[in-house]
Amino acid sequence: PRMPRLAAAASACARLAPGVWATARTHPHGVAYYNGLIGGLSGAQRRPERDATDYWAGSYWQAAAWLRAHAEPDAALLVPIAGHVMRSIAPVALRPDLRLPRASERAANGPVYVCYVTRASAYGEVILGLERDGTPVHEILCDGAPILRIHRIVGERARAAFEATRREL
């Protein structure tokens, strides 16, 4: 009787292990899960599956925590993809001095942080330029793949980013 119970327990563990591993590997971004048969999320991004990322922008919570800890006082934040998500969490997730102006507003003279989920199908002029010529100051990885990037820009590049985002909207 002991051996059949042990075999049953081992069988149950073996059946549950892949799901447990996938959950642990992508936590807290389970929505970014892609099957290991295509190489997980990083494999999906290499294919390229243009929406293989944190599609629903839940990682904006972690981005807000990073910005709270690292952004200069009175910095502005530009969120070209799913900005409504950041705007909805800003009252509780961002410091009060971090400004989240609408894209239609003009950029301030100080630093601007451009925060976005790596949803390539939604990339516009600003993000394409940052992806080509910029180095993120922060990046969130899930399953070995980038799901969010934050860039810091200043001066003319910041003003141009707001203008380009205004045109795209």
C-alpha positions as CSV (number, residue, x, y, z in Angstrom):
1,P,0.0,0.0,0.0
2,R,2.8,2.5,0.7
3,M,4.3,2.1,-2.8
4,P,1.1,2.8,-4.8
5,R,0.5,6.0,-2.7
6,L,4.1,7.1,-3.3
7,A,3.7,6.4,-7.0
8,A,0.5,8.3,-7.1
9,A,2.0,11.3,-5.4
10,A,5.1,11.2,-7.7
11,S,2.8,11.1,-10.7
12,A,0.7,14.0,-9.4
13,C,3.9,16.1,-8.8
14,A,5.2,15.2,-12.3
15,R,1.9,16.4,-13.9
16,L,1.8,19.6,-11.9
17,A,5.5,20.5,-12.2
18,P,5.4,22.2,-15.7
19,G,2.6,24.5,-14.7
20,V,4.2,25.3,-11.3
21,W,7.5,26.0,-13.1
22,A,5.8,28.3,-15.7
23,T,4.0,30.2,-13.0
24,A,7.2,30.7,-11.0
25,R,9.2,31.7,-14.1
26,T,6.8,34.4,-15.1
27,H,5.6,35.7,-11.7
28,P,4.3,38.4,-11.3
29,H,3.7,38.7,-15.0
30,G,1.9,35.4,-15.8
31,V,0.0,37.1,-18.6
32,A,3.4,37.1,-20.5
33,Y,3.5,33.3,-20.5
34,Y,4.4,31.6,-23.8
35,N,4.8,27.9,-24.1
36,G,8.3,26.4,-23.8
37,L,7.9,24.6,-27.1
38,I,8.5,28.0,-28.8
39,G,11.2,29.0,-26.3
40,G,8.9,30.8,-23.8
41,L,8.5,34.5,-24.0
42,S,12.0,35.2,-25.3
43,G,11.4,32.6,-28.1
44,A,8.1,34.3,-29.0
45,Q,9.8,37.7,-29.2
46,R,12.5,36.3,-31.5
47,R,9.9,34.8,-33.8
48,P,8.7,37.8,-33.8
49,E,5.3,37.7,-32.1
50,R,4.8,41.5,-32.0
51,D,2.6,41.4,-28.9
52,A,4.7,38.9,-26.9
53,T,5.1,41.0,-23.8
54,D,3.2,42.2,-20.8
55,Y,0.3,43.0,-23.0
56,W,-2.0,44.4,-20.3
57,A,0.8,46.6,-18.8
58,G,0.7,45.2,-15.2
59,S,4.4,45.8,-15.1
60,Y,3.7,49.6,-14.8
61,W,3.3,48.9,-11.1
62,Q,7.0,47.8,-10.9
63,A,8.0,50.8,-13.2
64,A,6.2,53.2,-10.8
65,A,8.1,51.7,-7.9
66,W,11.4,52.2,-9.7
67,L,10.5,55.8,-10.7
68,R,9.5,56.5,-7.0
69,A,13.0,55.4,-5.9
70,H,15.1,56.8,-8.8
71,A,13.5,59.7,-10.7
72,E,14.6,63.3,-9.9
73,P,12.2,65.6,-8.2
74,D,9.6,67.1,-10.5
75,A,10.5,64.9,-13.4
76,A,7.8,64.3,-16.1
77,L,6.7,60.9,-17.3
78,L,5.6,60.1,-20.9
79,V,3.8,56.8,-21.3
80,P,3.1,56.3,-25.1
81,I,1.6,52.8,-24.8
82,A,-1.4,52.1,-22.5
83,G,-0.8,55.4,-20.7
84,H,-4.3,55.1,-19.2
85,V,-2.9,52.2,-17.1
86,M,-0.2,54.4,-15.6
87,R,-2.6,57.3,-15.2
88,S,-5.0,55.1,-13.2
89,I,-2.3,53.8,-10.8
90,A,-0.4,57.1,-10.5
91,P,-2.3,58.5,-7.5
92,V,-1.2,55.6,-5.3
93,A,1.9,54.4,-7.1
94,L,3.9,57.5,-8.0
95,R,5.3,60.3,-5.9
96,P,3.2,63.4,-5.9
97,D,6.1,65.4,-7.5
98,L,6.3,63.1,-10.6
99,R,4.3,64.7,-13.3
100,L,2.3,62.6,-15.7
101,P,1.3,65.3,-18.3
102,R,-1.0,64.4,-21.1
103,A,0.8,63.9,-24.4
104,S,-1.0,67.0,-25.7
105,E,0.8,69.1,-23.1
106,R,4.3,70.5,-23.6
107,A,7.3,68.9,-22.0
108,A,8.9,70.6,-19.1
109,N,12.5,71.7,-19.1
110,G,13.6,69.0,-16.7
111,P,14.1,65.3,-17.3
112,V,11.4,63.2,-18.9
113,Y,11.1,59.4,-18.4
114,V,9.6,57.5,-21.2
115,C,8.1,54.3,-19.9
116,Y,6.5,51.6,-22.1
117,V,5.7,48.0,-22.4
118,T,7.6,46.3,-25.2
119,R,4.5,45.8,-27.4
120,A,6.2,46.2,-30.8
121,S,2.8,46.4,-32.6
122,A,2.1,49.7,-30.8
123,Y,5.6,51.4,-31.3
124,G,5.4,54.8,-32.7
125,E,8.1,57.3,-33.7
126,V,9.3,58.0,-30.1
127,I,9.7,54.4,-29.1
128,L,11.3,53.4,-32.4
129,G,13.9,56.1,-31.9
130,L,14.6,55.1,-28.3
131,E,14.8,51.4,-29.3
132,R,17.3,52.3,-32.1
133,D,19.4,55.0,-30.4
134,G,18.8,54.8,-26.7
135,T,19.8,52.8,-23.7
136,P,17.2,52.2,-21.1
137,V,17.9,53.3,-17.5
138,H,15.7,50.5,-16.3
139,E,14.3,47.3,-17.9
140,I,12.0,44.6,-16.5
141,L,12.6,41.1,-17.8
142,C,10.2,38.2,-17.6
143,D,11.3,34.7,-18.6
144,G,14.5,36.2,-20.0
145,A,12.7,38.7,-22.3
146,P,12.2,42.5,-21.9
147,I,8.6,43.4,-21.1
148,L,9.1,47.0,-20.0
149,R,11.7,49.8,-20.6
150,I,12.3,53.2,-19.1
151,H,14.4,55.8,-20.9
152,R,15.5,59.1,-19.5
153,I,15.6,62.0,-22.0
154,V,16.1,65.7,-21.7
155,G,16.1,68.9,-23.7
156,E,15.2,68.9,-27.3
157,R,14.8,65.2,-27.4
158,A,12.2,65.4,-24.6
159,R,10.3,68.2,-26.4
160,A,10.4,66.2,-29.7
161,A,9.1,63.1,-27.9
162,F,6.0,65.0,-26.6
163,E,5.5,66.6,-30.1
164,A,5.7,63.2,-31.8
165,T,3.4,61.6,-29.3
166,R,0.9,64.4,-29.8
167,R,1.0,63.9,-33.6
168,E,0.5,60.1,-33.2
169,L,-2.6,60.6,-31.0
